[in-house]
Amino acid sequence: MCLAIPMQVIAVDRLTARCEAKGVERSVSLMLLMHETIVPGDMVTVHAGHAVQKISAEEARVAWELYDEMLAADGRERALAAAG
């Protein structure tokens, strides 16, 4: 399974964007969205270094809530395995 991570665009230089999520910044290719207008403040989903979709802030928030739940569940499972 592949996941695309919601990130906020903080800077755009032609077909490359500087994006941030949860305090982590990455350079992201905008080649797949070259026909869209992408500006700082926009939210995009990123997979393998490429922005694949422009999304709303609400869609990003919902996705991060789900990812945070998955990470918390994984942390609980690892703690139980280590204790057992």
N, C-alpha and C positions, 0 to 999 in steps of 0.2 A: 504494500500500500504506500502511496506517495501522498505527502501533505504539502500544501502551499501555505506559507506563513504570512499572516497579515503584517504589513509594515507600513509606516508612515514615511512619505517622501519628504526629505528635508532640504534637498538641493537637486537641481537638474542641470546637466551639461550635455546637450544634444541628446544622444541615445543612451546616456548613463545617468542613473540617479543615485544619490546617497540616501539610503533608507535606514530607519531605526525602528526597533521593536524591543521592549523590555530592557532598554539601556544598551543594546547591541546595535552597532552600525555596520552596514555592508554597502559595497558598491554593487549596483544591480543593473543589468542590461534592460533597456526599454525597447529592444528590437521587436519583440512580439506585440508591443502596444504602439508601434510607430505611427499609427493612424489616429491615435487618441491624443488629446491634450492632457499632459501630465504636468502638474505644478506642485511646488512645495505645499504641504498640508494634505495632499491627496493620500488616500490609502490604496495600496496594491497588495495582491497576494504574490509571494515570491517562492519559486521552486527552482532549485539548482542554479541560482544566480540570475534568474530571469523573472521579471515581472510578467505574470501571465494573465492578470485580470485587475481592472480598476474596481474597487468596491466602496461601499459607504462606510462611514465611521461606525454605524450600528452593526453592519455585517462583521466588521473587524472585531468589535467588542464581543459579539456573540461567539465568534470563532475562538477568541482568546479565553473566554469563560470555559468553553468545552476543552480546549487544550490544557488549561490549568487543572481542571477536574481529572483529566487523564494522567497528568504528571503527578498529582497528589495520590491517585490510586496506585500508580506504579511505585511511588515512594513507600506507601503502606505495605505493598506486597514484598518489596525488597527488605523492609524492616522485619516483617514476619519470617521471611526465609532466613535471614541472618540470625534471628533469635531461636529458630527451630532447629 
